[in-house]
């Protein structure tokens, strides 16, 4: 249950390059890099409720570990996939609906931070969140 709480984005590493690999246009990349994303996570056993709130949208997501679901990124890219626990990491494997390519995401607690890592087409980015 270490993920429980509200997390505010603190810094990004290689995030604009990742968005570029995903096909996000320049204007949306510039805005996306400064979206003030806040994530609230509530875990109840294998069930998670996540609220994502940014300058662009607010979205509630519910998922169960190992169960596939659909999700849309802020730029409208549609994905289908699932989250699983591997040790103390949440590992998400999602396929894009438009081209079938894999987006892998990791969420883990490192010290007092929530680190989200994204990998797409060999490009890796991180978004680091602090409790807020």
trRosetta pair geometry for C-beta under 8 A, 3 or more apart (Angstrom, degrees):
i j d omega theta_ij theta_ji phi_ij phi_ji
1 4 5.0 -1 173 -12 85 121
1 43 5.2 -160 -119 70 67 118
2 88 7.2 14 35 -167 144 109
2 109 4.8 -94 140 -7 126 155
3 41 4.5 -66 143 119 99 147
3 43 5.6 85 62 -28 108 128
3 48 7.7 -16 95 -126 143 119
3 90 7.0 38 -77 -28 150 130
3 107 6.7 53 -117 134 127 126
3 109 6.8 -142 -81 -48 60 110
3 114 7.0 82 -135 -116 73 122
4 41 5.9 -128 -108 100 30 85
4 42 5.9 49 -126 -118 88 45
4 43 5.6 -107 -64 22 90 89
5 40 7.3 -112 128 -142 29 63
5 41 6.5 5 48 53 49 86
5 131 5.5 -34 150 -126 141 102
6 38 6.4 3 -176 179 97 103
6 39 7.3 166 -153 88 51 43
6 40 4.6 -19 -101 -99 78 85
6 131 6.8 87 76 -159 62 65
6 132 5.6 -88 115 70 98 69
7 38 6.9 164 84 -159 47 56
7 39 4.8 -13 60 62 100 91
7 40 7.5 175 18 -81 69 36
7 41 7.1 16 1 0 113 105
7 114 4.7 -32 -128 29 155 140
7 129 3.6 53 166 148 113 137
7 130 6.9 152 -153 72 73 20
7 131 6.2 -51 -100 -97 63 42
7 132 6.6 92 -150 17 19 92
8 36 7.5 -26 -160 -173 97 67
8 37 7.5 154 -154 94 49 53
8 38 5.0 -19 -101 -106 72 84
8 129 6.1 152 71 -155 26 87
8 130 6.1 -28 61 62 82 74
8 131 7.8 39 16 146 82 12
8 132 3.6 18 -6 2 116 155
9 12 7.2 10 -179 -56 120 87
9 35 7.4 60 27 71 155 82
9 36 6.8 -169 46 -152 111 22
9 37 4.5 66 -24 58 126 89
9 38 7.4 -108 -4 -70 78 44
9 127 5.7 -48 -129 180 107 109
9 128 7.4 98 -156 75 62 43
9 129 5.5 -53 -92 -96 41 80
10 113 7.2 -78 23 -131 142 116
10 128 5.2 -55 59 102 104 89
10 129 6.1 148 -3 -125 90 23
10 130 4.7 71 -57 -11 130 102
11 127 7.8 -180 93 -152 40 49
11 128 5.1 0 58 51 81 110
12 15 3.7 -45 -180 -9 130 135
12 16 7.7 97 126 -22 139 72
12 33 6.1 -120 40 -148 160 79
12 125 7.0 -6 -174 180 93 107
12 126 7.0 163 -158 89 48 58
12 127 5.3 -17 -106 -105 77 71
12 128 7.6 -164 -79 17 29 76
13 125 6.3 170 89 -160 64 60
13 126 4.2 15 47 50 109 98
13 127 7.9 -154 23 -70 69 33
13 128 7.4 53 -10 -18 102 105
14 17 4.8 -50 -172 43 78 119
14 18 5.9 88 129 -28 84 97
14 123 7.2 -162 156 178 121 89
14 124 6.5 50 91 95 149 58
14 125 4.3 -141 94 -107 88 75
14 126 7.0 65 41 17 94 70
15 18 5.5 -53 -149 35 35 115
15 19 6.4 34 154 -19 67 103
15 32 7.4 -147 146 121 114 101
15 33 5.7 143 94 -112 121 82
15 125 4.6 112 -93 -171 48 135
15 126 7.6 -90 -63 62 88 36
15 127 6.3 66 -91 -74 129 89
16 19 5.7 -52 -148 36 34 111
16 20 6.4 39 151 -23 64 103
16 29 5.0 81 -144 174 83 114
16 30 7.7 35 -118 -79 119 44
16 32 7.8 143 -101 79 65 103
16 33 5.4 -9 -69 -75 95 129
17 20 5.5 -51 -150 33 32 116
17 21 6.6 35 150 -20 63 102
17 123 5.7 -149 131 -162 97 127
17 125 6.7 171 66 -77 86 111
18 21 5.7 -53 -153 33 33 112
18 22 6.5 30 149 -17 65 107
18 118 5.6 87 -165 89 149 121
18 120 6.4 100 -160 36 85 109
18 123 5.1 174 -103 128 61 115
18 124 7.3 -42 -87 143 112 11
18 125 3.4 -73 -32 -19 143 137
19 22 5.4 -56 -150 39 35 114
19 24 4.0 -50 173 46 94 135
19 28 7.3 -151 173 110 132 91
19 29 4.5 158 102 -114 137 92
19 32 5.6 138 -103 81 156 149
19 33 7.7 -112 2 -57 147 85
19 75 7.8 130 -154 -35 102 146
19 125 7.9 30 -24 -37 68 168
20 23 7.8 62 177 -60 31 16
20 24 6.7 -81 -77 55 30 81
20 29 6.2 24 -61 -99 75 149
20 123 7.9 -137 68 -160 85 172
21 120 5.4 153 113 96 122 104
21 121 5.0 -163 179 60 120 122
21 122 7.9 -150 -142 62 149 68
21 123 4.1 -175 -27 23 161 149
22 73 7.7 -70 173 101 147 174
22 75 7.5 129 122 46 124 148
22 77 6.6 -78 173 -47 113 164
22 103 7.7 37 -107 -99 109 126
22 120 5.7 40 -76 102 84 162
23 77 7.6 124 63 -83 109 126
24 28 4.9 -114 179 94 100 118
24 29 5.2 130 110 -66 111 83
24 32 6.6 -8 161 -4 155 155
24 75 5.0 -119 -112 -88 102 164
25 28 5.2 82 60 18 76 103
25 29 6.9 -138 100 -11 34 92
26 29 5.6 -56 -146 33 29 114
26 30 6.5 28 158 -19 65 103
27 30 6.0 -55 -152 33 30 109
27 31 6.5 22 153 -10 64 108
28 31 5.7 -56 -145 44 35 109
28 32 5.7 39 155 -26 69 111
28 75 5.5 84 166 -108 151 110
29 32 5.6 -55 -138 38 27 114
29 33 6.4 33 159 -27 62 103
30 33 6.2 -52 -154 25 26 112
30 34 7.5 -12 157 14 57 105
31 34 6.6 -88 -161 54 33 85
31 35 6.7 67 145 -77 70 83
31 55 7.4 -125 178 83 97 133
31 56 7.4 94 142 -64 122 119
32 35 5.5 -10 -149 -42 40 120
32 74 6.6 153 -113 81 105 137
32 75 7.4 -29 -76 -56 137 105
34 55 7.7 17 115 0 71 147
35 54 4.1 -2 159 -168 108 126
35 55 5.1 -136 -155 23 59 99
35 56 6.1 -42 -142 -3 112 105
35 74 7.2 -49 -127 -133 156 176
36 54 6.0 141 74 -148 67 66
36 55 5.5 89 37 -40 105 95
37 52 6.7 -26 -157 -164 99 90
37 53 7.3 140 -154 79 50 46
37 54 4.5 -21 -94 -90 66 106
37 127 7.3 4 60 175 140 146
37 129 7.9 -81 99 -95 99 113
38 52 7.6 148 79 -158 50 43
38 53 4.7 -20 62 66 99 97
38 54 7.2 173 18 -76 66 54
38 132 6.8 -96 -129 73 106 130
39 50 6.3 -19 -166 -166 97 99
39 51 7.1 156 -156 80 46 54
39 52 5.6 -11 -104 -103 79 68
39 53 7.8 -178 -78 24 34 70
39 114 7.5 -114 69 99 127 155
39 129 6.5 -53 35 -118 111 165
40 50 7.0 155 79 -156 54 48
40 51 4.3 3 50 50 104 103
40 53 7.7 30 -4 1 99 109
41 48 6.6 -29 -160 -162 89 105
41 49 7.6 148 -157 81 42 53
41 50 5.4 -6 -104 -106 70 82
42 48 7.1 145 78 -158 52 55
42 49 4.6 -9 60 58 104 98
42 50 7.7 -165 26 -73 67 42
43 47 7.3 149 -157 85 52 50
43 48 5.3 -20 -102 -102 71 78
44 47 4.9 -18 68 68 89 101
44 48 7.8 175 25 -81 66 32
44 49 7.7 27 4 -3 104 98
46 64 5.3 45 127 -163 100 82
46 65 4.3 -101 -162 26 93 106
46 66 7.4 -32 -171 21 128 102
47 62 7.1 -3 -173 -171 97 92
47 63 7.5 173 -150 94 57 36
47 64 5.2 -30 -97 -99 69 78
47 65 7.9 -109 -66 -5 29 77
48 61 7.9 0 111 109 97 90
48 62 7.1 170 89 -150 56 48
48 63 5.5 -8 58 62 99 79
48 64 7.6 170 17 -90 74 29
48 65 7.5 88 -12 -50 107 76
48 83 7.1 -22 25 71 145 149
49 60 7.1 -14 -171 -169 90 94
49 61 7.4 156 -158 84 44 52
49 62 5.2 -13 -105 -102 72 82
50 60 7.4 154 84 -157 50 47
50 61 4.5 -14 63 62 99 101
50 62 7.7 179 22 -79 69 35
50 63 7.7 -6 8 16 110 99
51 58 7.1 -3 -176 -172 93 90
51 59 7.3 164 -155 84 50 46
51 60 5.3 -19 -103 -102 76 72
51 61 7.7 -179 -80 21 29 71
52 57 7.5 29 106 98 99 88
52 58 7.0 174 91 -150 57 43
52 59 4.7 -4 56 56 101 95
52 61 6.9 33 -6 -4 105 113
53 57 8.0 -131 -134 107 40 44
53 58 4.6 7 -110 -112 79 89
53 59 7.9 -171 -71 25 46 58
54 57 6.2 18 53 47 92 57
54 58 7.7 -179 26 -76 54 52
54 74 6.8 -31 57 -103 148 142
56 74 5.2 79 88 -161 147 119
57 74 6.1 -177 26 -126 120 87
61 69 7.9 132 -167 115 96 145
61 71 6.6 23 -123 -113 130 109
63 67 6.6 -175 -171 72 78 96
63 69 5.2 -127 -109 13 102 147
63 82 7.2 168 -175 -142 128 67
63 83 5.8 95 116 24 141 114
64 67 4.2 36 71 20 97 131
65 82 7.5 91 -170 169 35 106
65 83 5.9 -77 -116 99 62 83
65 84 5.6 93 -169 -119 92 47
65 85 5.9 -23 -135 -11 144 90
66 82 5.8 38 -159 160 13 144
66 83 7.9 -63 -29 82 35 50
66 84 5.5 67 -71 -98 69 93
67 82 5.8 162 73 -123 26 125
68 80 6.1 34 -180 170 108 91
68 81 6.2 -85 -134 -165 82 12
68 82 4.7 -80 -86 -51 49 106
69 80 7.3 -153 102 -146 26 67
69 81 7.7 -33 53 69 56 39
69 82 6.7 101 11 -95 74 69
70 78 6.7 -9 -170 -171 103 97
70 79 7.0 155 -156 85 55 51
70 80 5.1 -29 -99 -97 70 83
71 78 7.6 154 84 -155 41 54
71 79 4.9 -21 67 66 88 101
71 80 7.5 157 20 -89 72 34
71 81 7.6 -55 22 42 114 84
71 94 6.8 -61 50 -129 119 142
72 76 6.2 -22 -175 -145 113 31
72 77 6.8 153 -158 76 63 42
72 78 5.2 -30 -100 -98 81 66
72 79 7.2 168 -91 18 29 77
73 76 6.9 -31 72 39 77 21
73 77 4.3 9 33 53 119 96
73 78 7.9 -131 11 -66 77 23
73 79 6.9 72 -32 -13 91 114
77 96 6.2 -51 -179 -131 108 103
77 98 7.1 -88 -143 6 79 123
78 96 7.2 101 79 -160 55 60
78 97 4.2 -17 95 19 105 130
78 98 7.1 114 48 -29 88 86
79 94 4.0 20 177 171 128 124
79 95 6.6 148 -155 72 74 34
79 96 5.9 -47 -98 -98 74 45
79 97 6.7 -142 -89 -20 21 85
79 103 6.4 -65 -118 41 137 129
80 94 6.6 153 73 -154 24 78
80 95 5.8 -23 62 59 78 86
80 97 6.3 80 -8 -70 101 93
81 92 6.2 95 115 177 125 82
81 93 5.0 -147 -165 100 128 54
81 94 3.3 -133 16 -100 144 55
81 95 5.9 139 -64 6 104 65
81 103 7.8 -143 -5 63 157 85
82 92 7.1 -153 109 -139 30 67
82 93 6.7 0 56 54 65 81
83 90 5.3 -7 -170 -176 117 102
83 91 6.9 146 -156 75 62 38
83 92 4.6 -31 -94 -89 76 84
84 90 7.5 151 76 -157 31 55
84 91 5.4 -26 65 63 82 92
84 92 7.9 157 17 -85 63 38
84 93 7.8 1 10 5 106 99
85 88 7.8 -15 -167 -123 99 16
85 89 7.2 145 -156 78 55 45
85 90 6.2 -39 -97 -99 61 56
85 91 7.5 131 -124 16 12 84
86 89 5.2 -22 67 67 84 98
86 91 4.8 22 5 -9 118 131
88 108 6.4 84 112 -140 85 97
88 109 7.1 -73 151 39 116 92
89 106 5.5 -22 -175 -161 121 101
89 107 6.9 149 -165 72 67 46
89 108 4.4 -36 -109 -80 83 109
90 106 6.9 144 79 -161 61 47
90 107 4.1 -1 54 53 113 100
90 108 7.2 -168 24 -66 69 58
91 104 7.3 -20 -170 -168 86 95
91 105 7.6 153 -161 84 40 53
91 106 5.7 -10 -105 -105 65 76
92 103 7.9 -12 114 110 101 84
92 104 6.9 152 85 -161 63 45
92 105 4.0 -5 57 59 114 99
92 106 7.4 -154 22 -68 77 31
92 107 7.7 49 -13 -8 107 96
93 102 6.5 -28 -164 -156 85 107
93 103 8.0 149 -159 79 39 51
93 104 5.8 -10 -105 -108 65 76
94 102 7.2 132 76 -156 44 56
94 103 4.7 -24 71 65 97 97
94 104 7.7 175 26 -83 72 30
94 105 7.0 18 6 1 113 108
95 100 5.6 -14 -176 -156 114 46
95 101 7.0 155 -150 76 69 24
95 102 5.8 -37 -96 -94 69 58
95 103 7.5 169 -93 18 19 77
96 99 5.1 13 92 47 126 78
96 100 6.4 -53 68 0 78 11
96 101 5.1 10 24 52 118 75
96 102 7.9 -123 -1 -62 81 14
96 103 6.6 87 -48 -17 88 109
97 100 7.9 26 -146 -67 15 49
101 120 7.1 78 132 -160 118 90
101 121 6.7 2 178 -62 142 93
102 120 7.6 -167 101 -122 54 66
103 118 6.7 -18 -174 -163 96 96
103 119 7.4 158 -160 78 50 51
103 120 4.8 -11 -112 -89 79 105
104 118 7.3 148 83 -158 54 46
104 119 4.5 -8 60 56 102 101
104 120 7.6 -178 26 -67 65 57
105 116 6.5 -12 -170 -171 100 93
105 117 7.0 159 -156 82 49 53
105 118 5.3 -12 -104 -103 80 71
105 119 7.8 -167 -74 21 38 68
106 115 7.7 -2 107 109 97 86
106 116 6.9 161 81 -154 55 44
106 117 4.3 1 51 51 105 100
107 114 6.4 -7 -166 -175 93 98
107 115 7.4 159 -150 81 44 48
107 116 5.3 -11 -98 -100 76 76
108 114 7.6 162 83 -153 29 56
108 115 5.6 -19 64 59 79 95
108 117 7.9 0 16 2 101 106
109 112 8.0 -13 -173 -132 96 16
109 113 7.2 155 -156 82 57 41
109 114 6.0 -35 -98 -98 65 61
109 115 7.7 147 -113 14 15 80
110 113 5.4 -23 68 68 81 94
110 114 8.0 134 22 -114 73 14
110 115 4.9 18 8 -9 120 127
112 130 7.1 34 121 -139 93 79
112 131 6.7 -73 169 -1 95 109
113 128 5.4 -4 177 -171 135 96
113 129 6.4 145 -167 71 77 49
113 130 5.9 -44 -110 -89 82 62
114 128 7.5 150 79 -160 51 48
114 129 4.2 -18 62 63 100 109
114 130 7.9 -164 21 -71 80 17
114 131 8.0 105 -13 -62 103 64
115 126 6.0 -22 -168 -161 95 114
115 127 7.7 154 -158 78 48 46
115 128 5.4 -14 -107 -108 74 76
115 129 7.6 -162 -73 24 30 75
116 126 6.7 146 79 -157 52 58
116 127 4.6 -9 60 57 107 93
116 128 7.8 -160 26 -75 69 31
116 129 7.1 48 -8 -10 102 109
117 124 6.5 -8 -173 -167 100 98
117 125 7.3 163 -154 85 54 43
117 126 5.1 -23 -99 -99 71 81
118 124 7.0 160 83 -151 52 49
118 125 5.0 -9 56 58 100 91
118 126 7.7 -178 17 -82 72 32
118 127 7.7 36 -10 -4 107 97
119 122 7.5 5 -173 -110 91 9
119 123 7.1 163 -150 79 52 43
119 124 4.9 -14 -99 -98 83 79
120 123 5.8 -22 69 57 70 92
129 132 8.0 -99 179 -4 90 108
